[in-house]
Amino acid sequence: MIRILCVGKLKEPYIQSLILDYAKRISKYHQLQIIEVKDENSLEKERDSLLKNFKNNEYRIALCLEGKSFDSIEFAHKINETFINYPIITFIIGSSLGLSEDIKNACHLKISFSKLTFPHGLFRGILLEQIYRSFKINNNETYHK
């Protein structure tokens, strides 16, 4: 199972449509669960909300600026390798406040998609697209260019 644990709700219909499209595509390969926790005014409150959704048998990946960069093929291989030892991969997306150090330290891996700052909803779409791309790569199917 792929879990996307994120702070905040999507408001824009075009972003919601993007998320639904990629969620449907991913569902052909793996179960997908998107969990949204409330956007708070402090990292501590957001941390507590995120921690309540952690599972013991998951591989947690924090999405943050100081994380490691992957290209699409490396990312696909990382997902494939991780599923060998873990039934669940959880990607954690923070709010505009970022992620608390406690959350980052509770993760197995930190990944950065870019040094650029993205709107959180749009980044969720980018993440889902890359997850979909990784399944296409790992199944030797056309899509990745």
Sequence and secondary structure as in RCSB ss.txt:
>XXXX:A:sequence
MIRILCVGKLKEPYIQSLILDYAKRISKYHQLQIIEVKDENSLEKERDSLLKNFKNNEYRIALCLEGKSFDSIEF
AHKINETFINYPIITFIIGSSLGLSEDIKNACHLKISFSKLTFPHGLFRGILLEQIYRSFKINNNETYHK
>XXXX:A:secstr
 EEEEEES    HHHHHHHHHHHHHHTTTS EEEEEE   SSHHHHHHHHHTT  TTEEEEEEEEEEE   HHHH
HHHHHHHHHH SEEEEEE BTTB  HHHHHTSSEEE S SS   HHHHHHHHHHHHHHHHHHHTT TT  
